[in-house]
Amino acid sequence: MTKKDVKYLIGSILYPLPRTLAHKIYYFIVTHKKLHLKGNMDFNEKIHYMCIYEHGKYESDNSDKYLVREFVKKKGYEDILVPLIGVFKTVDEIDFNKLPSKCVLKTNHGSGDVIIYEKGKSNVSKIKKQLAKDLKRNFAKVSLEYHYKDIKPLIICEEFLDDKEHTVPLDYKFFCFKGTPFYVGVYADRNTYLKRTFYNMKWEKQDIQNRHDGYDFEKPKNFEKMIKIAKSFSDNRKFTRVDFYNINGKIYFGELTYTPSGGCYKCFTDETLKKMGDLIE
């Protein structure tokens, strides 16, 4: 049983319970801390509060990895969408013989990608089994993120982005509060050993993590344009995480997230969680 399977099992047990009770139990299981839903709440706690009481259709539509493409187009940034190869309702609709040698398969309502680095060496049967399993899951139960329950499950296939240096391109995650990006996390080698460093909008390294990896990343080309797009995509909401890739100055949209890590971030210091919580009204 995978880690995702365990989370899904726990979430499935808690999902029918009253939301406040379910979240308090889930939060304690994951963080070993008591969840406060009033008073002086930190970042994680306010994410849970918004998930329980506020999130709805807006967050659902923009968390849908297929529907969000329309949001990006309406914002005037169609050029930063990762080229779409195909959309499928079932695994059986996928003709692997027609897929390019390198591509990325994913469900629109969950997390985790199936990256095909070399089609001829891929275990197609295993890939189909994983996608079929993900397609049937209600991902709202994984971390009690209720806005995912209304996403109609699909499989999408996108072009593989190759930066010629990493197995997965660097992921730039902008933490935006009321339309203003405060931090950007640079994530590298997510599928092996995660390297993660945070910067402010002046590209000054921020000492806000419990784990000090000491990794340094170069400021990406067109960083100011990434900030501009992140401001636009965050839509002046209380909190939005806007993710991009940037390959030699060519910006690609990743996703929008309203409940990152299911509101159970353990990488940030308590001081940072408090500071970020104060930024959410």
LUMMITOR-129707 format. One line per 8 residues: number of its first residue (from 0); for each residue x, y, z of N, C-alpha, C. Coordinates in steps of 0.2 Angstrom, whole numbers, plus 5000, padded with zeros to 4 digits. Example, Ala and Ser with C-alpha at 12.3 -4.5 7.8 and 13.67 -1.06 7.14 Angstrom:
<pts>
0 = 5066 4972 5039 5062 4978 5039 5066 4984 5039 ~ 5064 4989 5035 5068 4995 5036 5064 5000 5039
</pts>
This chain:
<pts>
0 = 5004 4994 5000 5000 5000 5000 5004 5006 5000 ~ 5003 5011 4995 5007 5017 4995 5005 5022 5000 ~ 5009 5027 5001 5008 5033 5005 5001 5036 5003 ~ 5000 5037 4997 4994 5040 4994 4988 5035 4996 ~ 4989 5029 4996 4983 5024 4997 4981 5025 5005 ~ 4987 5025 5009 4985 5026 5016 4981 5032 5018 ~ 4984 5038 5014 4980 5044 5015 4973 5044 5013 ~ 4972 5040 5008 4965 5040 5005 4961 5035 5010
8 = 4964 5030 5013 4960 5026 5017 4958 5030 5023 ~ 4963 5034 5026 4961 5038 5032 4956 5043 5030 ~ 4957 5047 5024 4952 5052 5022 4945 5049 5021 ~ 4945 5043 5018 4938 5040 5017 4934 5038 5023 ~ 4938 5037 5029 4935 5035 5035 4932 5042 5038 ~ 4936 5047 5037 4934 5054 5041 4929 5058 5036 ~ 4929 5056 5030 4925 5061 5025 4918 5061 5027 ~ 4914 5056 5030 4907 5057 5031 4906 5060 5038
16 = 4911 5062 5042 4910 5065 5048 4909 5072 5047 ~ 4906 5076 5052 4906 5083 5052 4912 5086 5050 ~ 4913 5091 5046 4919 5094 5043 4924 5096 5049 ~ 4921 5100 5053 4926 5102 5059 4929 5096 5062 ~ 4925 5091 5064 4928 5086 5068 4933 5082 5063 ~ 4931 5081 5057 4935 5077 5052 4942 5080 5052 ~ 4942 5087 5051 4948 5090 5050 4953 5090 5056 ~ 4949 5091 5062 4953 5091 5068 4957 5084 5069
24 = 4953 5079 5067 4956 5072 5068 4962 5071 5063 ~ 4960 5073 5057 4965 5072 5051 4972 5077 5053 ~ 4971 5083 5055 4976 5087 5056 4981 5084 5062 ~ 4978 5082 5067 4982 5079 5072 4986 5072 5070 ~ 4982 5068 5066 4986 5062 5063 4992 5064 5059 ~ 4991 5070 5055 4997 5071 5051 5002 5076 5054 ~ 5000 5080 5058 5005 5085 5061 5006 5084 5069 ~ 5002 5080 5072 5003 5079 5079 5001 5085 5083
32 = 4997 5090 5080 4996 5096 5083 4988 5097 5084 ~ 4986 5101 5088 4979 5102 5089 4977 5108 5084 ~ 4971 5107 5080 4969 5111 5075 4964 5117 5078 ~ 4966 5123 5078 4962 5129 5080 4959 5132 5074 ~ 4952 5133 5075 4948 5135 5069 4945 5142 5071 ~ 4948 5145 5076 4946 5152 5078 4951 5155 5082 ~ 4951 5162 5082 4956 5165 5086 4963 5166 5082 ~ 4968 5165 5085 4975 5167 5082 4977 5161 5078
40 = 4975 5160 5072 4977 5154 5068 4983 5155 5064 ~ 4987 5150 5063 4992 5151 5058 4990 5149 5051 ~ 4995 5149 5046 4994 5147 5039 4990 5141 5038 ~ 4993 5135 5041 4990 5129 5040 4982 5129 5043 ~ 4981 5132 5048 4975 5132 5051 4970 5136 5047 ~ 4972 5142 5044 4968 5146 5040 4966 5142 5034 ~ 4971 5138 5031 4969 5134 5025 4964 5129 5027 ~ 4964 5126 5032 4958 5122 5034 4952 5125 5035
48 = 4952 5131 5038 4946 5135 5039 4943 5137 5033 ~ 4947 5139 5028 4944 5141 5021 4941 5135 5018 ~ 4945 5129 5019 4942 5123 5015 4936 5121 5018 ~ 4935 5122 5025 4929 5119 5028 4923 5124 5026 ~ 4924 5131 5027 4919 5136 5027 4918 5140 5021 ~ 4923 5140 5016 4923 5145 5011 4924 5143 5004 ~ 4928 5138 5003 4929 5136 4996 4923 5133 4993 ~ 4923 5134 4986 4917 5131 4982 4919 5130 4975
56 = 4914 5133 4971 4914 5131 4964 4921 5135 4960 ~ 4922 5141 4963 4928 5144 4960 4934 5140 4961 ~ 4935 5138 4967 4941 5134 4968 4941 5127 4965 ~ 4935 5124 4964 4934 5118 4961 4936 5118 4953 ~ 4933 5123 4950 4935 5124 4943 4942 5126 4942 ~ 4945 5130 4946 4952 5131 4945 4957 5126 4947 ~ 4955 5121 4951 4959 5116 4953 4959 5110 4948 ~ 4954 5111 4943 4953 5106 4938 4959 5107 4933
64 = 4963 5102 4932 4969 5104 4928 4967 5104 4920 ~ 4961 5103 4919 4959 5104 4912 4955 5110 4911 ~ 4950 5111 4916 4946 5117 4915 4950 5124 4916 ~ 4955 5123 4920 4959 5129 4922 4962 5132 4916 ~ 4963 5128 4911 4966 5130 4904 4962 5136 4902 ~ 4955 5136 4903 4951 5141 4900 4952 5147 4904 ~ 4953 5147 4911 4954 5152 4915 4961 5156 4913 ~ 4966 5152 4911 4972 5155 4909 4971 5159 4902
72 = 4967 5156 4898 4966 5159 4891 4962 5166 4892 ~ 4957 5166 4897 4953 5172 4898 4957 5177 4901 ~ 4963 5175 4905 4967 5180 4908 4972 5183 4902 ~ 4972 5180 4896 4976 5182 4891 4983 5179 4890 ~ 4984 5173 4893 4990 5170 4894 4990 5163 4891 ~ 4986 5162 4885 4986 5156 4882 4993 5153 4880 ~ 4997 5158 4878 5004 5156 4876 5008 5152 4881 ~ 5006 5152 4888 5010 5149 4893 5008 5142 4895
80 = 5002 5140 4891 4999 5133 4893 5004 5128 4890 ~ 5005 5123 4893 5009 5117 4891 5005 5114 4885 ~ 5007 5113 4879 5004 5110 4874 5000 5103 4876 ~ 4994 5103 4874 4989 5097 4876 4989 5092 4870 ~ 4991 5086 4871 4991 5081 4866 4984 5077 4866 ~ 4981 5076 4871 4975 5073 4871 4971 5073 4878 ~ 4964 5072 4878 4960 5071 4883 4956 5065 4883 ~ 4956 5061 4888 4952 5055 4888 4948 5054 4894
88 = 4942 5051 4893 4937 5049 4898 4939 5043 4902 ~ 4942 5038 4898 4944 5032 4901 4951 5030 4899 ~ 4954 5025 4902 4961 5023 4900 4961 5019 4893 ~ 4955 5016 4892 4955 5012 4885 4955 5017 4879 ~ 4953 5023 4880 4953 5028 4875 4960 5030 4873 ~ 4965 5029 4877 4972 5031 4875 4975 5026 4871 ~ 4977 5028 4865 4981 5024 4860 4988 5026 4861 ~ 4992 5021 4865 4999 5023 4867 5003 5023 4861
96 = 5001 5019 4855 5005 5019 4849 5005 5026 4846 ~ 5000 5030 4847 5000 5037 4844 5003 5042 4849 ~ 5005 5041 4855 5008 5046 4859 5015 5047 4857 ~ 5018 5053 4858 5025 5054 4857 5029 5050 4862 ~ 5036 5050 4860 5040 5046 4864 5041 5048 4871 ~ 5040 5055 4872 5040 5058 4879 5034 5062 4880 ~ 5031 5061 4885 5024 5065 4887 5023 5064 4894 ~ 5018 5067 4896 5015 5067 4903 5008 5065 4903
104 = 5006 5060 4907 4999 5058 4908 4997 5060 4915 ~ 4991 5063 4916 4989 5064 4923 4981 5064 4923 ~ 4978 5064 4929 4971 5065 4930 4970 5072 4931 ~ 4964 5075 4929 4963 5082 4930 4961 5084 4937 ~ 4959 5079 4941 4956 5080 4948 4961 5077 4954 ~ 4967 5075 4952 4971 5073 4958 4978 5075 4957 ~ 4983 5072 4961 4990 5074 4961 4994 5069 4958 ~ 5000 5070 4956 5004 5065 4953 5004 5064 4946
112 = 5010 5064 4943 5010 5063 4935 5013 5057 4934 ~ 5011 5054 4928 5015 5048 4925 5019 5051 4919 ~ 5025 5051 4920 5030 5054 4915 5033 5048 4911 ~ 5032 5049 4905 5035 5044 4900 5041 5047 4897 ~ 5047 5044 4899 5053 5047 4897 5055 5044 4890 ~ 5053 5037 4889 5054 5034 4883 5049 5028 4882 ~ 5044 5030 4878 5038 5026 4877 5040 5018 4876 ~ 5045 5017 4872 5047 5010 4871 5049 5006 4877
120 = 5051 5009 4882 5054 5006 4888 5049 5006 4894 ~ 5043 5009 4892 5038 5010 4898 5033 5004 4899 ~ 5031 5003 4905 5027 4997 4906 5020 5000 4905 ~ 5017 4999 4899 5010 5002 4898 5005 4999 4902 ~ 5005 4993 4904 5000 4989 4908 5000 4993 4915 ~ 5006 4994 4918 5007 4997 4924 5004 5004 4924 ~ 5005 5008 4919 5003 5015 4918 4996 5015 4918 ~ 4993 5010 4914 4985 5010 4913 4982 5009 4920
128 = 4985 5004 4924 4982 5002 4930 4982 5008 4935 ~ 4988 5012 4935 4988 5017 4939 4983 5023 4938 ~ 4983 5024 4931 4978 5029 4929 4971 5027 4930 ~ 4969 5021 4929 4962 5019 4930 4961 5019 4938 ~ 4966 5018 4942 4965 5018 4949 4963 5025 4951 ~ 4968 5030 4949 4967 5037 4950 4960 5040 4948 ~ 4958 5038 4942 4952 5040 4939 4946 5039 4943 ~ 4946 5033 4947 4940 5031 4951 4940 5034 4958
136 = 4946 5037 4959 4946 5040 4966 4943 5047 4967 ~ 4940 5048 4972 4937 5055 4974 4943 5058 4978 ~ 4946 5062 4975 4952 5065 4978 4950 5070 4984 ~ 4944 5072 4984 4942 5076 4990 4943 5072 4997 ~ 4944 5065 4996 4944 5061 5002 4952 5061 5004 ~ 4956 5062 5000 4963 5061 5001 4966 5066 5007 ~ 4964 5072 5006 4966 5077 5012 4960 5081 5014 ~ 4954 5078 5013 4948 5082 5015 4947 5089 5011
144 = 4949 5089 5005 4949 5095 5001 4942 5095 4997 ~ 4937 5097 5000 4930 5096 4997 4929 5099 4990 ~ 4932 5104 4988 4931 5107 4982 4933 5102 4976 ~ 4937 5097 4977 4939 5092 4972 4933 5087 4970 ~ 4928 5087 4975 4923 5082 4974 4919 5083 4967 ~ 4919 5090 4965 4914 5092 4960 4918 5092 4953 ~ 4924 5090 4953 4928 5089 4947 4926 5083 4943 ~ 4924 5083 4937 4923 5077 4933 4929 5074 4931
152 = 4931 5068 4933 4937 5065 4931 4939 5064 4924 ~ 4945 5066 4922 4947 5065 4915 4955 5063 4915 ~ 4957 5061 4910 4964 5060 4909 4967 5064 4904 ~ 4972 5068 4905 4975 5073 4900 4982 5071 4899 ~ 4984 5072 4893 4991 5070 4891 4994 5077 4888 ~ 5000 5079 4891 5003 5085 4889 5010 5084 4887 ~ 5012 5088 4883 5019 5088 4880 5024 5088 4886 ~ 5029 5084 4885 5035 5083 4891 5039 5090 4890
160 = 5040 5093 4896 5045 5099 4896 5052 5097 4898 ~ 5056 5098 4894 5063 5096 4895 5068 5102 4895 ~ 5071 5103 4901 5076 5108 4902 5083 5106 4901 ~ 5084 5099 4899 5090 5097 4897 5095 5096 4903 ~ 5092 5097 4909 5096 5097 4915 5093 5092 4921 ~ 5087 5093 4922 5083 5089 4927 5078 5084 4924 ~ 5077 5079 4928 5072 5074 4925 5065 5077 4925 ~ 5064 5081 4930 5058 5085 4930 5060 5093 4930
168 = 5057 5097 4926 5059 5104 4926 5058 5107 4933 ~ 5062 5112 4935 5061 5116 4941 5054 5119 4941 ~ 5051 5118 4947 5045 5120 4948 5045 5126 4953 ~ 5042 5132 4950 5042 5138 4954 5035 5139 4957 ~ 5034 5139 4964 5028 5140 4967 5027 5146 4971 ~ 5023 5151 4968 5022 5157 4971 5016 5157 4976 ~ 5018 5159 4982 5013 5160 4988 5010 5167 4988 ~ 5004 5168 4985 5001 5174 4984 4995 5175 4990
176 = 4995 5181 4993 4991 5183 4998 4987 5190 4995 ~ 4981 5190 4994 4977 5196 4992 4980 5198 4986 ~ 4982 5194 4981 4984 5196 4975 4992 5198 4974 ~ 4995 5197 4980 5002 5199 4980 5007 5193 4982 ~ 5011 5191 4978 5016 5186 4979 5021 5188 4984 ~ 5022 5184 4990 5027 5185 4995 5033 5181 4995 ~ 5032 5174 4993 5037 5170 4993 5036 5166 4986 ~ 5042 5163 4984 5042 5158 4978 5047 5153 4980
184 = 5044 5147 4980 5048 5141 4982 5050 5138 4976 ~ 5057 5136 4975 5059 5133 4969 5060 5125 4971 ~ 5057 5121 4968 5057 5114 4969 5061 5110 4964 ~ 5065 5106 4966 5069 5102 4961 5070 5095 4963 ~ 5070 5090 4958 5071 5083 4958 5065 5080 4963 ~ 5059 5082 4962 5054 5080 4966 5053 5072 4966 ~ 5055 5069 4960 5054 5062 4960 5060 5058 4962 ~ 5065 5061 4965 5070 5057 4968 5071 5060 4975
192 = 5076 5065 4976 5077 5068 4983 5075 5075 4982 ~ 5070 5077 4985 5067 5084 4984 5072 5089 4987 ~ 5074 5094 4982 5078 5100 4984 5073 5106 4984 ~ 5073 5110 4989 5068 5116 4990 5071 5122 4993 ~ 5070 5127 4990 5073 5134 4993 5068 5139 4991 ~ 5067 5144 4996 5062 5149 4995 5066 5156 4995 ~ 5062 5160 4991 5065 5167 4989 5059 5172 4990 ~ 5061 5178 4991 5056 5184 4991 5056 5186 4984
200 = 5052 5191 4982 5051 5194 4975 5058 5198 4973 ~ 5062 5199 4977 5069 5202 4975 5074 5197 4974 ~ 5072 5190 4974 5076 5184 4974 5081 5184 4979 ~ 5079 5186 4985 5084 5185 4991 5081 5179 4995 ~ 5086 5175 4996 5085 5168 4999 5082 5169 5006 ~ 5077 5165 5008 5073 5166 5014 5074 5160 5019 ~ 5076 5162 5025 5077 5156 5030 5070 5155 5033 ~ 5066 5151 5030 5059 5150 5033 5058 5143 5034
208 = 5062 5138 5032 5061 5131 5033 5064 5128 5039 ~ 5061 5122 5041 5064 5118 5046 5070 5115 5044 ~ 5070 5113 5038 5076 5109 5035 5080 5114 5031 ~ 5087 5114 5032 5091 5119 5029 5096 5115 5024 ~ 5093 5115 5018 5097 5111 5012 5103 5115 5009 ~ 5102 5121 5010 5108 5126 5007 5108 5126 4999 ~ 5103 5124 4996 5103 5124 4989 5102 5131 4986 ~ 5105 5133 4981 5105 5139 4978 5103 5138 4971
216 = 5098 5142 4969 5095 5142 4962 5096 5149 4959 ~ 5098 5149 4952 5098 5155 4949 5092 5158 4947 ~ 5091 5165 4948 5085 5168 4946 5083 5167 4939 ~ 5077 5165 4938 5075 5163 4931 5074 5169 4927 ~ 5075 5168 4920 5074 5173 4915 5067 5175 4915 ~ 5065 5181 4914 5058 5183 4914 5055 5183 4921 ~ 5058 5183 4927 5056 5182 4933 5050 5187 4935 ~ 5052 5194 4933 5047 5199 4934 5040 5197 4930
224 = 5040 5194 4924 5034 5192 4921 5031 5187 4925 ~ 5034 5182 4928 5031 5177 4932 5027 5180 4938 ~ 5030 5185 4941 5027 5189 4946 5021 5192 4944 ~ 5021 5195 4938 5015 5199 4935 5009 5194 4934 ~ 5011 5188 4931 5006 5183 4930 5003 5180 4936 ~ 5008 5179 4941 5005 5176 4947 5000 5181 4951 ~ 5002 5187 4950 4997 5192 4953 4990 5192 4949 ~ 4990 5191 4943 4984 5191 4939 4980 5184 4941
232 = 4984 5179 4941 4980 5172 4942 4978 5172 4949 ~ 4981 5175 4954 4979 5174 4961 4972 5178 4962 ~ 4970 5182 4957 4964 5185 4957 4962 5189 4964 ~ 4966 5192 4967 4965 5195 4973 4962 5191 4979 ~ 4962 5184 4978 4959 5180 4983 4963 5180 4989 ~ 4960 5177 4995 4964 5177 5001 4971 5174 5001 ~ 4971 5168 4998 4977 5164 4996 4976 5160 4990 ~ 4982 5160 4986 4982 5156 4980 4990 5154 4979
240 = 4991 5148 4978 4998 5146 4976 4998 5145 4968 ~ 5002 5149 4965 5002 5149 4957 5009 5146 4955 ~ 5008 5140 4952 5014 5136 4950 5016 5137 4942 ~ 5023 5138 4941 5025 5139 4934 5031 5134 4933 ~ 5033 5133 4927 5039 5131 4925 5043 5136 4921 ~ 5049 5136 4920 5052 5142 4916 5059 5138 4913 ~ 5058 5137 4907 5064 5134 4903 5067 5139 4898 ~ 5073 5142 4901 5077 5147 4897 5072 5153 4895
248 = 5069 5155 4900 5065 5161 4899 5058 5160 4897 ~ 5056 5154 4894 5050 5152 4892 5045 5150 4898 ~ 5040 5153 4899 5036 5152 4905 5031 5147 4903 ~ 5029 5142 4907 5024 5138 4907 5020 5137 4913 ~ 5013 5137 4912 5009 5137 4918 5009 5130 4921 ~ 5009 5129 4927 5008 5123 4931 5001 5121 4933 ~ 5000 5125 4939 4993 5124 4942 4991 5129 4947 ~ 4985 5129 4949 4983 5134 4954 4981 5129 4960
256 = 4983 5131 4966 4982 5127 4972 4979 5132 4978 ~ 4974 5130 4981 4971 5134 4986 4972 5130 4993 ~ 4973 5124 4993 4975 5120 4999 4981 5116 4999 ~ 4987 5120 4998 4993 5116 4997 4995 5112 5003 ~ 4997 5106 5001 4999 5101 5006 4993 5099 5011 ~ 4987 5100 5008 4981 5099 5012 4981 5103 5019 ~ 4984 5109 5019 4985 5113 5025 4989 5110 5031 ~ 4994 5105 5029 4998 5102 5034 5005 5103 5032
264 = 5007 5109 5030 5014 5110 5029 5018 5109 5035 ~ 5023 5105 5034 5028 5104 5040 5035 5106 5039 ~ 5036 5109 5033 5043 5111 5031 5044 5118 5034 ~ 5039 5122 5035 5040 5129 5037 5041 5129 5045 ~ 5044 5134 5047 5045 5135 5054 5039 5138 5057 ~ 5038 5137 5064 5032 5140 5067 5031 5147 5066 ~ 5037 5151 5066 5037 5158 5065 5034 5160 5058 ~ 5036 5156 5053 5034 5157 5046 5027 5156 5046
272 = 5024 5150 5048 5017 5148 5048 5013 5154 5051 ~ 5015 5157 5057 5012 5162 5060 5012 5168 5055 ~ 5017 5170 5053 5018 5176 5048 5013 5175 5042 ~ 5014 5169 5039 5009 5168 5033 5002 5168 5035 ~ 5000 5165 5041 4994 5166 5043 4991 5173 5044 ~ 4995 5177 5047 4993 5184 5048 4992 5188 5041 ~ 4994 5185 5035 4993 5188 5029 4986 5186 5026 ~ 4983 5181 5029 4976 5179 5027 4971 5182 5031
280 = 4967 5187 5029 4962 5190 5033 4956 5185 5035
</pts>
